[in-house]
Amino acid sequence: MAITYEPLATTTVSTATASVTFSSISGSYTDLCVVFAGTASGGNVNLVLTFNSDTGSNYSWTDIEGNGSTAASYRLSNQTGIRFAYNNVATGTSQCNTIMHIMNYSNTTTYKTALGRVNTPTNATIYVGTTAGVGLWRNTAAITSLTCSNGDNWASGSTFSLYGIKSA
């Protein structure tokens, strides 16, 4: 089997910080994958993905979530980023795990799509369950940098890993 995921960069947060950015991303892969494992240092937070430092209102996202008892779905357009894990990011000693795939990120003729899956542990303070979502960046520029931010700070010890996916 061919190895198609190539590690590009990993950042481990050493002090609480509001965002983590991967820059100078090569266009030599077909897709990107971002893996987050960590916590937030405060209350009501979101994991928000933005591209090329663009915080204009040209993102939209849809997600579904469930916890075994209830389910919900959300759809928002004209946003300033793609939101994954709305109110789901664990705080304190809880750890949230999120994986985000960004398809055709270097294509310059299409808008960019991202898929995300999130789990939130049972001791999270706001929401416990699983979320799956899709986001759209309405821009045809190749993605050369991406930022993962939230409404508070990523806690020390949180890790973000970026992988390039090669064509098999």
C-alpha positions in Angstrom: 0.0 0.0 0.0 1.3 3.4 -0.9 1.9 6.0 1.9 -0.2 8.9 0.9 -0.2 11.1 4.1 3.0 13.1 4.4 3.7 15.0 7.7 4.3 18.6 6.9 4.3 20.3 10.3 3.3 19.9 14.0 2.8 22.6 16.5 2.4 22.0 20.2 1.1 25.0 22.1 3.5 25.9 24.9 1.5 28.8 26.4 -2.1 29.7 25.9 -2.6 31.2 22.5 -5.7 32.2 20.4 -4.6 30.8 17.1 -2.2 28.4 15.3 -1.1 29.1 11.8 0.5 26.9 9.2 2.1 29.0 6.4 4.1 28.6 3.2 2.1 25.5 2.4 3.4 23.8 -0.8 0.9 23.2 -3.6 2.3 19.8 -4.4 -0.3 17.7 -2.8 -3.9 16.9 -3.8 -5.5 17.6 -0.3 -4.6 18.7 3.2 -5.4 17.1 6.5 -5.3 19.0 9.9 -5.5 17.0 13.1 -6.2 18.7 16.5 -5.9 17.1 19.9 -6.2 19.4 22.8 -8.2 21.7 25.0 -9.2 25.3 25.3 -8.3 27.3 28.3 -11.7 29.0 28.8 -15.4 28.6 28.3 -17.5 29.0 25.2 -15.1 28.3 22.3 -15.2 27.3 18.7 -12.6 25.7 16.4 -12.6 28.0 13.4 -10.6 27.4 10.3 -9.6 30.3 8.0 -7.4 30.3 4.9 -4.7 32.8 3.6 -5.5 35.2 6.5 -8.9 35.9 5.0 -11.4 36.8 7.6 -14.0 38.2 5.2 -17.6 37.0 5.2 -17.1 34.4 2.5 -17.2 31.2 4.4 -20.2 28.9 5.1 -20.7 25.7 7.0 -23.2 23.0 7.9 -22.9 20.5 10.7 -24.8 17.8 12.4 -24.2 16.7 16.0 -25.5 14.1 18.3 -24.9 12.7 21.8 -26.8 9.4 21.8 -30.0 11.1 23.0 -30.5 14.2 20.9 -29.4 15.4 17.5 -29.1 18.9 16.0 -28.0 20.5 12.8 -26.8 24.0 11.9 -26.2 25.9 8.7 -24.7 29.4 8.4 -23.4 31.4 5.5 -21.5 34.7 5.2 -19.3 33.7 8.1 -15.7 34.8 8.8 -14.4 31.2 9.0 -15.4 27.6 8.8 -16.6 26.5 12.3 -16.0 23.0 13.5 -16.9 22.0 17.0 -19.3 24.8 17.9 -19.2 25.0 21.7 -17.6 21.5 21.6 -14.0 22.2 22.3 -13.1 20.6 25.6 -11.9 22.8 28.4 -9.7 22.0 31.4 -8.5 18.4 31.5 -10.9 17.2 28.7 -9.4 16.6 25.3 -11.2 17.2 22.1 -10.0 15.4 18.9 -10.8 16.9 15.5 -9.7 15.9 12.0 -10.3 18.3 9.1 -9.8 17.4 5.4 -9.3 20.2 2.8 -9.9 19.0 -0.7 -8.3 20.4 -3.9 -6.6 23.2 -1.8 -4.2 24.2 -4.6 -6.7 24.3 -7.4 -7.2 27.8 -8.6 -10.5 27.3 -10.5 -12.8 26.1 -7.7 -14.0 27.1 -4.3 -12.4 25.2 -1.4 -14.3 22.6 0.7 -13.4 21.2 4.1 -14.8 18.2 5.9 -14.5 17.8 9.7 -15.2 15.3 12.4 -15.1 16.1 16.1 -15.5 14.2 19.3 -16.0 15.8 22.6 -15.3 13.8 25.8 -17.8 13.1 28.5 -16.3 15.6 30.9 -16.5 18.6 28.6 -18.2 21.6 30.1 -20.6 22.6 27.3 -21.4 19.8 25.0 -20.7 16.1 24.9 -21.0 14.2 21.7 -19.9 13.9 18.1 -20.1 16.5 15.3 -19.6 16.1 11.5 -19.5 19.2 9.3 -18.7 20.6 5.9 -17.4 24.1 5.1 -16.9 26.1 2.0 -14.5 29.0 1.4 -15.9 31.0 -1.5 -12.5 31.8 -3.1 -10.6 30.3 -5.9 -7.1 31.1 -4.6 -4.8 28.3 -3.8 -4.5 27.8 0.0 -1.0 28.7 1.1 -1.7 29.2 4.8 -4.4 28.1 7.3 -5.2 29.2 10.8 -7.0 27.4 13.6 -8.5 29.8 16.1 -11.1 30.0 18.7 -13.0 32.5 20.9 -10.6 32.0 23.7 -7.2 30.4 23.9 -5.8 26.9 23.0 -4.4 25.5 26.2 -0.8 24.5 26.7 -0.1 21.0 25.4 -2.7 21.2 22.6 -1.3 19.9 19.3 -2.0 20.7 15.7 -0.6 18.5 12.9 -0.7 19.3 9.2 -0.4 16.5 6.6 -0.2 16.7 2.8 -2.1 14.0 0.9 -0.3 12.7 -2.1 -2.0 11.1 -5.1 -1.8 7.3 -4.7 
